[in-house]
Amino acid sequence: MSDQYSSICLVHLEEWGYKRDVHYIVGKKPWKALHWQDPHFQPMNWENTVAFYNGSYLNIISQDRSGTSNSLSLDHVFIDEAKFIDWEQLNNETLPANRGNKQLFGDCCLHHGLTITSDTSATKKGSWFMSWEKKMDKELIATLETVLVHLHSIRNKLAAHPERYDYYMSQVQKYEKVLHSLRSYALVYSRCSSIQNLAVLGEDFIRQMKRDLPKMTFLTSIMCQHVGIAMDGFYSGLDEDRNFYTAPNTSYLDALQYKFNPKKDKIDCRTDGDIEDGLPLIIGLDANTNINCMVVGQVGSDQRLRIINSLYVKYERKLPEVAQDFCDYYKYLKSKRVIFYYDATFVGNSYATHTDDFYQIISRVLRHNGWLVTEVYIGKPWNHLQKQELINRMFKGKANHMILINQDNNEDLIVSIESAGCYNNGKDKRGEKLVETDEDRLENRTDFSDAFDTVCIGAEKFPQSVLYTGSMSCHFPT
């Protein structure tokens, strides 16, 4: 569980009527004046717990920190948003801790069980739990359902004939014992779309999600459909196990004490743990009439090119706005230095309301916000075959800079990269000029991947060295 997701869970508790420091306490031991029930076993450290008034408590386990499951004895494991969970780490660290306390809860069929919930994953790594559907014993589940129906019938008879209470209660206890035995080793796999929860969500919610979400996100998150990724696409060298990573700034998030609310609090660079503040950022952009995209990278001290963020603006918001969004997001960095790669499409072009070229518009906004900008012109747009060959080698670690992508900060960029196909020996860009629809969002088209290409080509073929002289810094080509 990530730190931001832990905060989201606590927001839901509030929505359900549970009040912090009234019904539950986060990160500290309940004080005696509350007169709450004590747990059977006190946790050694209350720092990462959610304690409830009835004596139960949750251990918040984060895969962002290795070893947080060590020395725990868990009674049940809840895994939400399973598509973001690393199976190997879960299997090696957390599942072995689901043990003990049988003398207390051995009669409960849920003891030492797993509750796993998630959207459908569009990636192989995030689909680990989907293979469990094949492990479900359908005959066992059918038997369970039959017992439940029979038990419901007996309870109805008990309600109708209270004079035969002893007989019907003996039957209830008999079948509850059978039910408990079957449930104790049953695996239930259920796939449900949000349509099945229409009475609660409402039709307007479904329509809004279809309108607002990227097509792939709508299919996986709302409709619960499995969407595969073509292996013969333009970026066939991409491997999610090798090239994707997550890097939350756990120190900053810990200091918030799980009070971060993604619905209200604006996310900025302080939540990111993959920025080397002493090194310049790298940006590349793609400009169009209806959407303008920026990809943010950084070549780390290990010489790997990390794609740490991506931004876009649409329609009436143009290049000045996406540049300002970048400045707002990274305003807390001490070292405000950026290498701006651009090609010939950013020279000699300007919007009707501007006299400056595209690259000048970006540089002006950045410098106005206190950034030291190094402009690097990379020439005419590369031939698609050359571009494809170079970037796929970078994905595979066979170039000077291996590409790593921050999965949390680049959701739309990843969709753009993974869905980019090939056509006539190049990237299939036929969809860029089509009118945007609910099923075909601008931010998921190849425009975003074009900005990504610029960053990769710039970092690999036009590297910039940094020379420090006291508080001064300058860049020069290598």
ROSELO-300372 format. One line per 5 residues: their letters; for each residue x, y, z of C-alpha. Coordinates in Angstrom, 3 decimals. Layout:
a) X,Y,Z | ...
END
This chain:
msdqy) 0.000,0.000,0.000 | 1.413,3.398,-0.941 | 1.393,6.349,1.457 | -0.975,8.342,-0.734 | -3.312,5.382,-0.950
ssicl) -3.296,5.019,2.845 | -4.532,8.601,3.031 | -7.301,7.819,0.542 | -8.469,4.897,2.720 | -8.737,7.192,5.730
vhlee) -10.760,9.666,3.671 | -13.250,6.864,2.990 | -13.489,6.075,6.704 | -14.541,9.673,7.287 | -17.121,9.422,4.509
wgykr) -18.561,6.308,6.156 | -19.049,8.155,9.449 | -15.929,7.036,11.325 | -14.262,10.033,12.948 | -10.553,10.267,13.561
dvhyi) -9.617,10.245,17.271 | -13.207,9.230,18.050 | -13.638,5.851,16.361 | -10.067,5.278,15.234 | -6.560,6.613,15.846
vgkkp) -3.715,6.735,13.333 | -0.069,6.164,14.144 | -0.202,6.163,17.949 | -1.403,4.112,20.891 | -4.951,4.860,22.111
wkalh) -4.827,6.755,25.388 | -6.458,5.220,28.471 | -9.040,7.988,28.869 | -10.823,6.648,25.772 | -11.671,3.399,27.614
wqdph) -11.312,1.405,24.415 | -10.962,-2.361,24.392 | -7.376,-3.593,24.351 | -6.145,-5.807,21.507 | -5.173,-9.384,22.342
fqpmn) -1.594,-8.571,21.374 | -0.123,-5.082,21.495 | 1.853,-4.050,18.387 | 5.536,-3.417,19.045 | 5.278,-0.120,17.176
wentv) 2.083,1.918,16.806 | 3.598,4.225,14.185 | 2.021,2.521,11.146 | -1.262,1.350,12.628 | -4.908,2.339,12.539
afyng) -6.403,1.403,15.921 | -10.175,1.039,16.370 | -12.362,1.456,19.447 | -13.256,-2.274,19.577 | -9.648,-3.360,20.156
sylni) -8.837,-4.313,16.572 | -6.164,-2.565,14.571 | -4.746,-2.481,11.065 | -1.065,-2.627,10.217 | -0.412,-0.340,7.252
isqdr) 2.115,-2.199,5.121 | 3.869,-0.283,2.366 | 5.802,-1.854,-0.482 | 7.593,1.466,-0.848 | 9.592,0.369,2.202
sgtsn) 11.116,-3.082,2.173 | 10.621,-5.195,5.285 | 7.541,-3.499,6.786 | 5.928,-6.946,7.192 | 8.841,-8.362,9.166
slsld) 8.047,-9.732,12.656 | 4.288,-9.241,12.196 | 1.694,-11.927,12.924 | -1.337,-11.072,10.822 | -4.838,-12.525,11.051
hvfid) -6.039,-11.410,7.618 | -4.528,-9.536,4.690 | -6.463,-6.905,2.755 | -4.934,-5.957,-0.594 | -6.571,-3.085,-2.434
eakfi) -5.545,-1.807,-5.876 | -3.738,-5.108,-6.397 | -2.623,-4.101,-9.890 | -0.036,-1.812,-8.253 | 1.299,-4.529,-5.933
dweql) 4.560,-6.319,-6.660 | 3.755,-10.027,-6.386 | 7.291,-11.169,-5.585 | 7.608,-8.713,-2.711 | 4.135,-9.610,-1.449
nnetl) 4.889,-13.324,-1.588 | 8.297,-12.997,0.073 | 7.494,-10.430,2.769 | 3.797,-10.127,3.607 | 2.105,-13.465,2.967
panrg) 4.477,-15.371,5.308 | 3.353,-12.995,8.094 | -0.269,-14.162,7.717 | 0.147,-16.641,10.556 | -0.458,-17.425,14.215
nkqlf) -3.281,-16.672,16.702 | -5.209,-19.830,15.818 | -6.031,-20.292,19.507 | -8.053,-17.067,19.314 | -9.590,-17.060,15.852
gdccl) -9.205,-20.618,14.592 | -12.980,-21.048,14.422 | -13.373,-18.080,12.060 | -13.402,-19.122,8.407 | -11.872,-15.767,7.398
hhglt) -8.845,-16.213,9.652 | -5.606,-16.148,7.637 | -7.585,-15.364,4.513 | -6.913,-12.831,1.761 | -9.234,-10.146,0.458
itsdt) -7.955,-8.815,-2.867 | -9.673,-6.038,-4.806 | -8.518,-4.160,-7.877 | -9.318,-2.669,-11.222 | -8.363,-4.820,-14.169
satkk) -4.728,-4.308,-15.096 | -3.539,-3.487,-18.603 | -0.013,-4.708,-17.834 | 1.452,-8.157,-17.301 | 3.078,-7.226,-13.999
gswfm) -0.164,-5.852,-12.586 | -2.194,-8.883,-13.685 | -0.723,-11.366,-11.186 | -4.014,-11.799,-9.327 | -6.056,-12.405,-12.491
swekk) -4.543,-15.871,-12.924 | -6.268,-16.888,-9.679 | -9.537,-17.146,-11.578 | -8.300,-20.506,-12.897 | -7.620,-21.685,-9.327
mdkel) -11.245,-21.266,-8.259 | -13.061,-24.577,-7.691 | -16.383,-23.874,-9.410 | -18.002,-27.016,-8.013 | -17.062,-25.985,-4.483
iatle) -18.501,-22.502,-5.009 | -21.706,-24.008,-6.438 | -21.978,-26.210,-3.332 | -21.477,-23.167,-1.117 | -24.248,-21.327,-2.927
tvlvh) -26.574,-24.316,-2.516 | -25.888,-24.479,1.226 | -26.511,-20.730,1.541 | -29.861,-21.018,-0.237 | -30.875,-23.933,1.984
lhsir) -29.769,-22.050,5.108 | -31.804,-19.021,4.047 | -34.841,-21.274,3.589 | -34.444,-22.731,7.093 | -34.212,-19.257,8.638
nklaa) -37.414,-18.241,6.852 | -39.153,-21.304,8.297 | -37.814,-20.433,11.744 | -39.306,-16.944,11.444 | -42.642,-18.392,10.330
hpery) -42.754,-21.117,13.013 | -41.166,-19.834,16.227 | -42.806,-22.695,18.139 | -40.296,-25.057,16.449 | -37.335,-22.903,17.449
dyyms) -35.180,-25.728,18.853 | -35.500,-27.881,15.745 | -34.825,-25.155,13.209 | -31.937,-23.709,15.239 | -30.296,-27.131,15.305
qvqky) -30.613,-27.209,11.512 | -29.175,-23.688,11.233 | -26.186,-24.645,13.376 | -25.690,-27.826,11.371 | -25.536,-26.049,8.027
ekvlh) -23.527,-23.123,9.404 | -20.893,-25.646,10.447 | -20.871,-27.069,6.914 | -20.707,-23.544,5.500 | -17.787,-22.643,7.757
slrsy) -15.872,-25.738,6.696 | -16.370,-25.041,2.989 | -15.530,-21.344,3.301 | -12.302,-21.999,5.194 | -10.553,-23.240,2.047
alvys) -12.681,-21.725,-0.734 | -11.278,-19.291,-3.287 | -13.877,-16.987,-4.827 | -12.977,-14.951,-7.910 | -15.555,-12.427,-9.073
rcssi) -15.307,-9.961,-11.946 | -17.823,-7.118,-11.750 | -18.170,-3.952,-13.782 | -19.441,-0.718,-12.277 | -22.662,-1.255,-14.233
qnlav) -23.567,-3.920,-11.672 | -23.410,-1.214,-9.008 | -25.599,1.134,-11.024 | -28.188,1.555,-8.264 | -25.535,3.148,-6.034
lgedf) -23.353,4.930,-8.595 | -26.087,6.142,-10.930 | -26.099,6.476,-14.709 | -24.649,10.004,-14.608 | -21.488,8.697,-12.923
irqmk) -20.945,6.059,-15.618 | -21.463,8.631,-18.376 | -19.100,11.091,-16.684 | -16.385,8.449,-16.297 | -16.720,7.480,-19.950
rdlpk) -16.380,11.139,-20.903 | -13.511,12.051,-18.564 | -11.326,8.938,-18.386 | -8.878,7.688,-21.017 | -10.374,4.844,-23.031
mtflt) -8.083,2.204,-21.545 | -8.697,3.452,-18.003 | -12.460,3.379,-18.542 | -12.356,-0.171,-19.900 | -10.183,-1.481,-17.057
simcq) -11.391,0.596,-14.082 | -15.103,0.974,-14.836 | -16.000,-1.877,-17.179 | -13.503,-4.343,-15.641 | -12.360,-5.544,-19.048
hvgia) -8.939,-7.029,-19.643 | -7.075,-5.038,-22.311 | -3.927,-6.526,-23.758 | -0.901,-4.588,-25.032 | 0.373,-5.376,-28.527
mdgfy) 3.920,-6.727,-28.506 | 4.616,-5.576,-32.087 | 4.045,-1.868,-31.400 | 6.405,1.006,-32.105 | 8.022,0.702,-28.655
sglde) 8.415,-3.076,-28.602 | 11.547,-2.790,-26.435 | 9.515,-1.575,-23.453 | 9.350,-4.105,-20.624 | 7.306,-3.122,-17.583
drnfy) 9.404,-5.192,-15.168 | 12.591,-3.560,-16.410 | 11.490,-0.030,-17.330 | 8.740,0.934,-14.849 | 9.296,2.025,-11.254
tapnt) 7.636,3.954,-8.434 | 9.402,6.430,-6.154 | 7.268,8.247,-3.577 | 9.054,10.587,-1.177 | 8.244,8.611,1.957
sylda) 9.884,11.122,4.305 | 7.626,13.935,3.123 | 4.528,11.739,3.117 | 5.319,10.415,6.598 | 5.539,13.975,7.886
lqykf) 1.943,14.508,6.733 | 0.856,11.723,9.135 | -1.591,10.314,6.574 | -3.433,13.645,6.383 | -2.793,14.063,2.664
npkkd) -6.083,14.244,0.759 | -5.613,13.852,-3.033 | -9.084,15.315,-3.572 | -8.125,18.620,-1.933 | -4.340,18.838,-1.671
kidcr) -2.363,19.687,-4.792 | 0.469,17.298,-5.591 | 3.893,18.800,-6.282 | 7.502,17.653,-6.534 | 7.807,17.184,-2.761
tdgdi) 5.891,13.901,-3.103 | 8.491,12.549,-5.572 | 11.494,10.587,-4.363 | 13.333,10.192,-7.675 | 14.638,13.742,-8.209
edglp) 18.349,14.455,-7.749 | 18.116,18.108,-6.794 | 21.722,18.847,-7.732 | 21.225,17.825,-11.361 | 19.255,19.629,-14.094
liigl) 15.877,18.438,-15.289 | 15.287,17.660,-18.964 | 12.168,18.620,-20.898 | 10.832,17.926,-24.370 | 7.510,19.030,-25.830
dantn) 5.068,18.423,-28.634 | 2.845,21.280,-29.803 | -0.507,21.011,-31.547 | -3.651,23.072,-31.901 | -5.708,21.088,-29.388
incmv) -3.112,19.534,-27.073 | 0.373,20.499,-25.927 | 2.463,17.903,-24.094 | 5.595,18.103,-21.960 | 7.708,15.175,-20.779
vgqvg) 10.095,15.731,-17.865 | 13.194,13.593,-17.397 | 16.498,13.588,-15.587 | 19.772,11.801,-16.242 | 20.782,10.628,-12.788
sdqrl) 24.225,10.154,-11.331 | 23.904,6.501,-12.419 | 23.510,7.710,-16.050 | 19.998,6.304,-16.339 | 17.354,8.465,-17.991
riins) 14.373,8.641,-15.657 | 11.093,9.943,-17.032 | 9.918,11.508,-13.806 | 6.783,13.335,-14.940 | 4.588,14.341,-17.866
lyvky) 2.143,17.211,-18.265 | -0.366,18.305,-20.872 | -2.848,21.111,-21.553 | -5.756,21.098,-23.992 | -7.755,23.472,-26.179
erklp) -7.647,27.054,-24.841 | -4.615,26.304,-22.641 | -1.447,26.398,-24.722 | 2.344,26.266,-24.401 | 2.630,29.119,-21.855
evaqd) 0.219,27.276,-19.569 | 1.998,23.917,-19.711 | 5.298,25.713,-19.011 | 3.723,27.449,-16.017 | 2.300,24.138,-14.764
fcdyy) 5.852,22.770,-14.845 | 7.126,25.752,-12.837 | 4.351,25.398,-10.263 | 5.005,21.674,-9.805 | 8.765,22.082,-9.337
kylks) 8.817,25.404,-7.485 | 10.165,23.747,-4.318 | 13.389,22.581,-5.987 | 16.463,24.409,-4.722 | 18.329,24.049,-8.010
krvif) 16.154,25.385,-10.818 | 18.098,24.312,-13.889 | 16.572,22.702,-16.946 | 17.854,21.438,-20.291 | 15.249,22.155,-22.960
yydat) 15.504,19.935,-26.050 | 13.524,20.985,-29.122 | 13.533,20.198,-32.830 | 12.767,22.147,-36.005 | 9.002,22.044,-35.371
fvgns) 9.548,24.529,-32.524 | 11.397,27.010,-34.744 | 9.521,29.309,-37.106 | 6.137,28.359,-35.660 | 4.021,30.491,-33.354
yatht) 0.425,30.811,-32.297 | -1.607,33.643,-33.782 | -1.472,35.470,-30.449 | 2.333,35.246,-30.146 | 5.207,36.588,-32.204
ddfyq) 7.794,34.303,-30.573 | 8.708,30.849,-31.815 | 7.460,27.901,-29.772 | 10.818,27.333,-28.083 | 11.061,31.027,-27.146
iisrv) 7.619,30.910,-25.504 | 8.681,28.015,-23.274 | 12.040,29.544,-22.354 | 10.490,32.907,-21.530 | 8.009,31.411,-19.038
lrhng) 10.695,29.267,-17.399 | 13.130,32.156,-17.001 | 10.373,34.392,-15.661 | 9.939,31.800,-12.882 | 13.633,31.826,-12.017
wlvte) 14.855,28.850,-14.046 | 18.273,28.679,-15.680 | 17.418,27.318,-19.137 | 19.819,25.619,-21.524 | 18.247,25.496,-24.983
vyigk) 19.469,22.572,-27.108 | 18.367,22.395,-30.735 | 18.397,18.809,-32.046 | 17.631,19.579,-35.695 | 14.952,18.165,-37.947
pwnhl) 12.603,15.458,-36.607 | 14.259,12.081,-36.856 | 13.281,9.385,-39.325 | 10.838,7.040,-37.576 | 12.937,3.927,-38.119
qkqel) 16.025,5.614,-36.645 | 14.004,6.882,-33.709 | 12.431,3.479,-33.080 | 15.759,1.661,-33.202 | 17.437,4.099,-30.794
inrmf) 14.669,4.264,-28.185 | 14.095,0.509,-28.125 | 17.829,0.032,-27.504 | 17.548,2.519,-24.642 | 14.613,0.563,-23.210
kgkan) 16.713,-2.606,-23.311 | 19.725,-0.967,-21.657 | 21.865,-1.289,-24.786 | 22.568,2.440,-25.204 | 24.363,5.043,-23.105
hmili) 21.220,5.780,-21.110 | 18.665,3.184,-20.060 | 15.086,4.506,-19.883 | 13.124,4.182,-16.633 | 9.565,5.549,-16.315
nqdnn) 7.922,6.641,-13.064 | 4.655,4.737,-13.287 | 2.754,6.925,-10.817 | 3.480,10.219,-12.594 | 3.066,9.148,-16.227
edliv) -0.233,7.319,-16.588 | -1.319,9.015,-19.825 | 2.178,8.951,-21.304 | 2.395,5.207,-20.666 | -0.928,4.660,-22.444
siesa) 0.364,6.733,-25.378 | 3.593,4.716,-25.551 | 2.002,1.301,-25.122 | -0.757,1.937,-27.658 | 1.530,3.406,-30.352
gcynn) 1.393,1.111,-33.357 | 3.370,0.865,-36.587 | 2.231,1.916,-40.056 | 4.232,2.198,-43.295 | 7.549,1.566,-41.517
gkdkr) 6.933,4.238,-38.900 | 4.844,5.251,-35.929 | 1.129,5.149,-36.708 | 0.094,8.795,-36.337 | -3.091,8.642,-38.390
geklv) -5.292,9.227,-35.349 | -3.725,12.537,-34.292 | -5.935,14.731,-36.485 | -9.220,13.042,-35.626 | -11.814,14.776,-33.469
etded) -11.497,13.846,-29.803 | -14.144,11.446,-28.498 | -14.867,9.801,-25.152 | -13.214,6.625,-26.447 | -10.242,8.366,-28.069
rlenr) -8.723,11.001,-25.774 | -6.101,13.427,-27.078 | -3.707,12.695,-24.202 | -3.580,9.006,-25.128 | -2.605,9.548,-28.749
tdfsd) 0.902,9.611,-30.182 | 1.419,13.343,-29.485 | 2.541,12.518,-25.943 | 4.957,9.851,-27.137 | 6.463,12.375,-29.592
afdtv) 7.463,14.613,-26.665 | 8.922,11.513,-25.013 | 10.945,10.812,-28.177 | 12.462,14.296,-28.034 | 13.646,13.794,-24.444
cigae) 15.171,10.400,-25.283 | 16.952,11.608,-28.426 | 18.210,14.716,-26.655 | 19.575,12.860,-23.629 | 21.216,10.132,-25.721
kfpqs) 22.563,12.084,-28.704 | 22.922,15.629,-27.335 | 24.094,15.133,-23.717 | 24.961,18.190,-21.652 | 27.616,18.253,-18.946
vlytg) 27.264,20.390,-15.839 | 30.148,22.493,-14.511 | 29.854,23.864,-10.976 | 31.816,26.958,-9.933 | 30.770,27.954,-6.437
smsch) 27.150,29.016,-6.688 | 27.445,29.427,-10.454 | 26.609,26.712,-12.949 | 26.696,26.473,-16.693 | 26.103,23.796,-19.317
fpt) 28.098,22.901,-22.356 | 27.752,20.115,-24.954 | 29.947,17.046,-24.542
END
